Amino acid sequence: MKNKKKKKKRNLGGLIFLSSVFILYSILFFIIPDKTLISLKTSGNFFLKLIPILLLVILFMGLLDFFLIPKSISKHLGKKSGFKGWAIAITAGILSHGPIYAWYPLLKELKTQGMRTGLIIVFLYNRAIKIPLLPVLIAFFGLKFTVVLLIWTVTASLIEAKAMEILE
């Protein structure tokens, strides 16, 4: 019963937001039509660029639902995943590419299937490490700085993840 109420409330919030944006654009169109049209064009172009990413995320989520069972996710990324879970999250974070917002639906799906919050934090934190940019980082700051920075980034992700799990 509570889940239905939460779902209705969430859907209502989205409709309220969408309606507010529509009303705001309508008002702005009468006040400053030229800038409003530019804004709408920019938003439309952004949405068109976002469509392939969203389709890819939907595909990943479908493949996850098809191939992975919640028991499997709980085993590798759940509460008792241990070192293996942390290693998977760190590695996946470092190897992941694309815009961060594209990963949110997928991570939410994994969370509902049993992925622990700390591993999500570690994944998101370690996205800051970009393998293709490491040579540039080394060229500007040196190897020693880069190694120390990478170690601290991974360490900080683990500390913050553990802190969040304690707060939960």
C-alpha positions, 0 to 999 in steps of 0.5 A: 500500500505504501509503495503505491502511494509513493509511486503516485506521489513521485509521478505527481511530482514529475507532472507538477514539474513538467507543468511548471516548466511549460507555464514558465516557458509560455509566460516567457514567450510573451515577455521575451519571445526571441530569447525563449525560442533560442532557449527552446532550440537549445533544449531541443538540441540537448534532448536530441543528443540525449536520446541515444544515451537514454536508449543505450541506458534502457538497453543496458537495463533490459539486458541487466533484467534479462541476464542478471537475477537479484541473487547474482547482484546481491552476491557480487554487489550486495551487503556481503560482497566483500573485497570483490564488490569494492574492486568491481565498483572501483574498476567499473567507475574508472572504466565507465565513460559518457555523461554521469546522468546516463548512469543514474537509471542503471545504478538505481536499477542495480540498487533495487536489485540489491547493490549496496549504497557504498558501491554506488558511491565508489563507482561515481567517485572513481569516474573522476579517474579518466584513463585517456587523460592520464598521460596529460595529467602526467605531462602537466603534473608528473608521475609522482603527483598522478600516482598519489592523486589516484591513490587518494581518489580511490582511498577517499571514495572508499572512506566516503562510501563507508561513512555513508553506509554507517550513516544509513 
